[in-house]
């Protein structure tokens, strides 16, 4: 996985991001539960992806909860 510096602080992030809109089951944005979310996060991290796109509106915040649980 290729990485780049992001912004003024120079954070090193992967060129590919993992989108999290599909995590959770609220608001017809996706319906992946905890098991699938955990599996996807593990695959992403194992492949060098360290950039995760998230927003508080994805599944009314449920996607962030699932991501938090997936990362330990």
Phi and psi in radians as a Rosetta constraint file:
Dihedral C 1 N 2 CA 2 C 2 CIRCULARHARMONIC -1.499 0.35
Dihedral N 2 CA 2 C 2 N 3 CIRCULARHARMONIC 2.561 0.35
Dihedral C 2 N 3 CA 3 C 3 CIRCULARHARMONIC -2.198 0.35
Dihedral N 3 CA 3 C 3 N 4 CIRCULARHARMONIC 2.774 0.35
Dihedral C 3 N 4 CA 4 C 4 CIRCULARHARMONIC -2.425 0.35
Dihedral N 4 CA 4 C 4 N 5 CIRCULARHARMONIC 2.805 0.35
Dihedral C 4 N 5 CA 5 C 5 CIRCULARHARMONIC -1.416 0.35
Dihedral N 5 CA 5 C 5 N 6 CIRCULARHARMONIC 2.396 0.35
Dihedral C 5 N 6 CA 6 C 6 CIRCULARHARMONIC -2.056 0.35
Dihedral N 6 CA 6 C 6 N 7 CIRCULARHARMONIC 2.148 0.35
Dihedral C 6 N 7 CA 7 C 7 CIRCULARHARMONIC 1.168 0.35
Dihedral N 7 CA 7 C 7 N 8 CIRCULARHARMONIC -3.043 0.35
Dihedral C 7 N 8 CA 8 C 8 CIRCULARHARMONIC -1.112 0.35
Dihedral N 8 CA 8 C 8 N 9 CIRCULARHARMONIC -0.677 0.35
Dihedral C 8 N 9 CA 9 C 9 CIRCULARHARMONIC -1.235 0.35
Dihedral N 9 CA 9 C 9 N 10 CIRCULARHARMONIC -0.262 0.35
Dihedral C 9 N 10 CA 10 C 10 CIRCULARHARMONIC 1.296 0.35
Dihedral N 10 CA 10 C 10 N 11 CIRCULARHARMONIC 0.558 0.35
Dihedral C 10 N 11 CA 11 C 11 CIRCULARHARMONIC -0.997 0.35
Dihedral N 11 CA 11 C 11 N 12 CIRCULARHARMONIC 2.450 0.35
Dihedral C 11 N 12 CA 12 C 12 CIRCULARHARMONIC -1.654 0.35
Dihedral N 12 CA 12 C 12 N 13 CIRCULARHARMONIC 2.007 0.35
Dihedral C 12 N 13 CA 13 C 13 CIRCULARHARMONIC -2.229 0.35
Dihedral N 13 CA 13 C 13 N 14 CIRCULARHARMONIC 2.682 0.35
Dihedral C 13 N 14 CA 14 C 14 CIRCULARHARMONIC -1.194 0.35
Dihedral N 14 CA 14 C 14 N 15 CIRCULARHARMONIC 2.638 0.35
Dihedral C 14 N 15 CA 15 C 15 CIRCULARHARMONIC -1.255 0.35
Dihedral N 15 CA 15 C 15 N 16 CIRCULARHARMONIC -0.336 0.35
Dihedral C 15 N 16 CA 16 C 16 CIRCULARHARMONIC -1.914 0.35
Dihedral N 16 CA 16 C 16 N 17 CIRCULARHARMONIC 2.344 0.35
Dihedral C 16 N 17 CA 17 C 17 CIRCULARHARMONIC -1.899 0.35
Dihedral N 17 CA 17 C 17 N 18 CIRCULARHARMONIC 2.673 0.35
Dihedral C 17 N 18 CA 18 C 18 CIRCULARHARMONIC -1.665 0.35
Dihedral N 18 CA 18 C 18 N 19 CIRCULARHARMONIC 2.059 0.35
Dihedral C 18 N 19 CA 19 C 19 CIRCULARHARMONIC -1.423 0.35
Dihedral N 19 CA 19 C 19 N 20 CIRCULARHARMONIC 2.523 0.35
Dihedral C 19 N 20 CA 20 C 20 CIRCULARHARMONIC -2.054 0.35
Dihedral N 20 CA 20 C 20 N 21 CIRCULARHARMONIC 0.210 0.35
Dihedral C 20 N 21 CA 21 C 21 CIRCULARHARMONIC -1.084 0.35
Dihedral N 21 CA 21 C 21 N 22 CIRCULARHARMONIC -0.501 0.35
Dihedral C 21 N 22 CA 22 C 22 CIRCULARHARMONIC -1.400 0.35
Dihedral N 22 CA 22 C 22 N 23 CIRCULARHARMONIC -0.135 0.35
Dihedral C 22 N 23 CA 23 C 23 CIRCULARHARMONIC -1.442 0.35
Dihedral N 23 CA 23 C 23 N 24 CIRCULARHARMONIC 2.238 0.35
Dihedral C 23 N 24 CA 24 C 24 CIRCULARHARMONIC 1.877 0.35
Dihedral N 24 CA 24 C 24 N 25 CIRCULARHARMONIC -3.016 0.35
Dihedral C 24 N 25 CA 25 C 25 CIRCULARHARMONIC -2.481 0.35
Dihedral N 25 CA 25 C 25 N 26 CIRCULARHARMONIC 0.289 0.35
Dihedral C 25 N 26 CA 26 C 26 CIRCULARHARMONIC -1.776 0.35
Dihedral N 26 CA 26 C 26 N 27 CIRCULARHARMONIC 2.598 0.35
Dihedral C 26 N 27 CA 27 C 27 CIRCULARHARMONIC 1.152 0.35
Dihedral N 27 CA 27 C 27 N 28 CIRCULARHARMONIC 0.438 0.35
Dihedral C 27 N 28 CA 28 C 28 CIRCULARHARMONIC 0.954 0.35
Dihedral N 28 CA 28 C 28 N 29 CIRCULARHARMONIC 0.526 0.35
Dihedral C 28 N 29 CA 29 C 29 CIRCULARHARMONIC -1.669 0.35
Dihedral N 29 CA 29 C 29 N 30 CIRCULARHARMONIC -0.171 0.35
Dihedral C 29 N 30 CA 30 C 30 CIRCULARHARMONIC 2.802 0.35
Dihedral N 30 CA 30 C 30 N 31 CIRCULARHARMONIC 2.947 0.35
Dihedral C 30 N 31 CA 31 C 31 CIRCULARHARMONIC -2.516 0.35
Dihedral N 31 CA 31 C 31 N 32 CIRCULARHARMONIC 0.469 0.35
Dihedral C 31 N 32 CA 32 C 32 CIRCULARHARMONIC -1.381 0.35
Dihedral N 32 CA 32 C 32 N 33 CIRCULARHARMONIC 2.257 0.35
Dihedral C 32 N 33 CA 33 C 33 CIRCULARHARMONIC -1.514 0.35
Dihedral N 33 CA 33 C 33 N 34 CIRCULARHARMONIC -2.953 0.35
Dihedral C 33 N 34 CA 34 C 34 CIRCULARHARMONIC -1.080 0.35
Dihedral N 34 CA 34 C 34 N 35 CIRCULARHARMONIC -0.767 0.35
Dihedral C 34 N 35 CA 35 C 35 CIRCULARHARMONIC -1.050 0.35
Dihedral N 35 CA 35 C 35 N 36 CIRCULARHARMONIC -0.836 0.35
Dihedral C 35 N 36 CA 36 C 36 CIRCULARHARMONIC -1.166 0.35
Dihedral N 36 CA 36 C 36 N 37 CIRCULARHARMONIC -0.689 0.35
Dihedral C 36 N 37 CA 37 C 37 CIRCULARHARMONIC -1.075 0.35
Dihedral N 37 CA 37 C 37 N 38 CIRCULARHARMONIC -0.821 0.35
Dihedral C 37 N 38 CA 38 C 38 CIRCULARHARMONIC -1.055 0.35
Dihedral N 38 CA 38 C 38 N 39 CIRCULARHARMONIC -0.744 0.35
Dihedral C 38 N 39 CA 39 C 39 CIRCULARHARMONIC -1.101 0.35
Dihedral N 39 CA 39 C 39 N 40 CIRCULARHARMONIC -0.772 0.35
Dihedral C 39 N 40 CA 40 C 40 CIRCULARHARMONIC -1.156 0.35
Dihedral N 40 CA 40 C 40 N 41 CIRCULARHARMONIC -0.704 0.35
Dihedral C 40 N 41 CA 41 C 41 CIRCULARHARMONIC -1.126 0.35
Dihedral N 41 CA 41 C 41 N 42 CIRCULARHARMONIC -0.748 0.35
Dihedral C 41 N 42 CA 42 C 42 CIRCULARHARMONIC -1.065 0.35
Dihedral N 42 CA 42 C 42 N 43 CIRCULARHARMONIC -0.798 0.35
Dihedral C 42 N 43 CA 43 C 43 CIRCULARHARMONIC -1.070 0.35
Dihedral N 43 CA 43 C 43 N 44 CIRCULARHARMONIC -0.756 0.35
Dihedral C 43 N 44 CA 44 C 44 CIRCULARHARMONIC -1.070 0.35
Dihedral N 44 CA 44 C 44 N 45 CIRCULARHARMONIC -0.871 0.35
Dihedral C 44 N 45 CA 45 C 45 CIRCULARHARMONIC -1.115 0.35
Dihedral N 45 CA 45 C 45 N 46 CIRCULARHARMONIC -0.717 0.35
Dihedral C 45 N 46 CA 46 C 46 CIRCULARHARMONIC -1.083 0.35
Dihedral N 46 CA 46 C 46 N 47 CIRCULARHARMONIC -0.413 0.35
Dihedral C 46 N 47 CA 47 C 47 CIRCULARHARMONIC -1.792 0.35
Dihedral N 47 CA 47 C 47 N 48 CIRCULARHARMONIC 0.262 0.35
Dihedral C 47 N 48 CA 48 C 48 CIRCULARHARMONIC 1.522 0.35
Dihedral N 48 CA 48 C 48 N 49 CIRCULARHARMONIC 0.117 0.35
Dihedral C 48 N 49 CA 49 C 49 CIRCULARHARMONIC -1.428 0.35
Dihedral N 49 CA 49 C 49 N 50 CIRCULARHARMONIC 2.124 0.35
Dihedral C 49 N 50 CA 50 C 50 CIRCULARHARMONIC -2.199 0.35
Dihedral N 50 CA 50 C 50 N 51 CIRCULARHARMONIC 0.204 0.35
Dihedral C 50 N 51 CA 51 C 51 CIRCULARHARMONIC -1.992 0.35
Dihedral N 51 CA 51 C 51 N 52 CIRCULARHARMONIC 1.960 0.35
Dihedral C 51 N 52 CA 52 C 52 CIRCULARHARMONIC -2.061 0.35
Dihedral N 52 CA 52 C 52 N 53 CIRCULARHARMONIC 2.121 0.35
Dihedral C 52 N 53 CA 53 C 53 CIRCULARHARMONIC -1.484 0.35
Dihedral N 53 CA 53 C 53 N 54 CIRCULARHARMONIC 2.164 0.35
Dihedral C 53 N 54 CA 54 C 54 CIRCULARHARMONIC -2.522 0.35
Dihedral N 54 CA 54 C 54 N 55 CIRCULARHARMONIC 2.828 0.35
Dihedral C 54 N 55 CA 55 C 55 CIRCULARHARMONIC -2.692 0.35
Dihedral N 55 CA 55 C 55 N 56 CIRCULARHARMONIC 2.620 0.35
Dihedral C 55 N 56 CA 56 C 56 CIRCULARHARMONIC -1.159 0.35
Dihedral N 56 CA 56 C 56 N 57 CIRCULARHARMONIC -0.289 0.35
Dihedral C 56 N 57 CA 57 C 57 CIRCULARHARMONIC -1.489 0.35
Dihedral N 57 CA 57 C 57 N 58 CIRCULARHARMONIC -0.228 0.35
Dihedral C 57 N 58 CA 58 C 58 CIRCULARHARMONIC -1.182 0.35
Dihedral N 58 CA 58 C 58 N 59 CIRCULARHARMONIC 2.017 0.35
Dihedral C 58 N 59 CA 59 C 59 CIRCULARHARMONIC 0.908 0.35
Dihedral N 59 CA 59 C 59 N 60 CIRCULARHARMONIC 0.651 0.35
Dihedral C 59 N 60 CA 60 C 60 CIRCULARHARMONIC 0.950 0.35
Dihedral N 60 CA 60 C 60 N 61 CIRCULARHARMONIC 0.665 0.35
Dihedral C 60 N 61 CA 61 C 61 CIRCULARHARMONIC 1.608 0.35
Dihedral N 61 CA 61 C 61 N 62 CIRCULARHARMONIC -0.198 0.35
Dihedral C 61 N 62 CA 62 C 62 CIRCULARHARMONIC -1.121 0.35
Dihedral N 62 CA 62 C 62 N 63 CIRCULARHARMONIC -0.593 0.35
Dihedral C 62 N 63 CA 63 C 63 CIRCULARHARMONIC -1.072 0.35
Dihedral N 63 CA 63 C 63 N 64 CIRCULARHARMONIC -0.669 0.35
Dihedral C 63 N 64 CA 64 C 64 CIRCULARHARMONIC -1.188 0.35
Dihedral N 64 CA 64 C 64 N 65 CIRCULARHARMONIC -0.640 0.35
Dihedral C 64 N 65 CA 65 C 65 CIRCULARHARMONIC -1.111 0.35
Dihedral N 65 CA 65 C 65 N 66 CIRCULARHARMONIC -0.793 0.35
Dihedral C 65 N 66 CA 66 C 66 CIRCULARHARMONIC -1.104 0.35
Dihedral N 66 CA 66 C 66 N 67 CIRCULARHARMONIC -0.709 0.35
Dihedral C 66 N 67 CA 67 C 67 CIRCULARHARMONIC -1.088 0.35
Dihedral N 67 CA 67 C 67 N 68 CIRCULARHARMONIC -0.757 0.35
Dihedral C 67 N 68 CA 68 C 68 CIRCULARHARMONIC -1.060 0.35
Dihedral N 68 CA 68 C 68 N 69 CIRCULARHARMONIC -0.752 0.35
Dihedral C 68 N 69 CA 69 C 69 CIRCULARHARMONIC -1.145 0.35
Dihedral N 69 CA 69 C 69 N 70 CIRCULARHARMONIC -0.648 0.35
Dihedral C 69 N 70 CA 70 C 70 CIRCULARHARMONIC -1.197 0.35
Dihedral N 70 CA 70 C 70 N 71 CIRCULARHARMONIC -0.517 0.35
Dihedral C 70 N 71 CA 71 C 71 CIRCULARHARMONIC -1.613 0.35
Dihedral N 71 CA 71 C 71 N 72 CIRCULARHARMONIC 0.077 0.35
